[in-house]
Amino acid sequence: MPEVRFAQALQSHVPCPPQQVDAVPDALLRDVLDAAFRAAPSLRGYVLDEQGDLRPHIALFADGRSLPGTPALDAPLPSGCRRIDVIQALSGG
């Protein structure tokens, strides 16, 4: 049962405290995020675009390891994963 945590920058738009999400074996990351969005439905629009893909300014981490954007959504949750962090990616120059 991983914990899904949303960065403070996202929580400033939509309150969403960390939450424990039930994940069946071979659950996709998308399924885990969908479960988290049930607690804060309006957060979906900040994280996913209209096609259900990860927005370019969002980064995902599983147990501290970066996941590769939208392709990660349709990949199984890493085995034994205990924490998913959803953060706003930084850019600039």
N, C-alpha and C positions, 0 to 999 in steps of 0.2 A: 504494500500500500504506500505509494510514493506521496510525498508532500509536494504540492505545487505552490511556488512563491512567485508573486508578481513584484517587480521593482517598484520602489517608492514613486518614481516618475509616472508610472502607469496608475498607481493607486491615487495619485493626486487628481486624476480624471474620474476614476471609478473606484470606490472603496472595495477592496478584495483582500481580506486577510489570508495568510497562508492556510491551506486546507489539505486534509488527507483525502486522497482519491482512491477508491477501489479500482484495481486494475487486474483483469483476468490474465492468465498466462497468454503470451503472444499479443497482448493489447498493443495497438498502435499509439504512437505519441499523440496523434490527432484525437483518439478516443479519450486519452487522459486529459487533454486540454478541453475537450467538449464537456467532460464531467466537471471540470473547474468552472467553465463558463455558465453552467447551470446555476451556480451560486451568484454569479455577477454577469448576467447576459449581455449587458451593454459593453463589457470589456472585450467581447468578441470582435467588435468593429475596430478596436485599437490594435488588436493583435493580428487579425486575419483580414484580408481584402475581400472584395465582393465575390471572388471565385473560390474563396476558402483557402487561399495560399497565405503563407506567412508574409506580413508586410516587410518591406526592405529594411525598415528601421528597428526591427525586432530581432533579438538574438535569443537562442535557447541553449541551456546548459543542463546536462544530466550529471548529477553528482560532481559538479564543477568542471566537466569537460564540454567544450563547445560542440554543438550539433550543427550539421550543414544546412541551415535554412529550411526552405519548403520541402526538399526531399526527405528530411528527417520526419516530417509529419506522417508520412506513409510508411515509415520503418517501425518495426517492433520496438517497444520500450526496451532499453538495454537491460539485460538480465540482472536482477538484484537491485535495480535502480531504486534509490531511496528519496531523491529530491530532484525536482525539475524547477529551474529558475527561468523566468521569462523577463527579459530586460530590454530596455531601449538601447540599440546599438548607437555608438557615438561615431560621428564623422566630422570632417572639417579639415582645415589646413592651416 
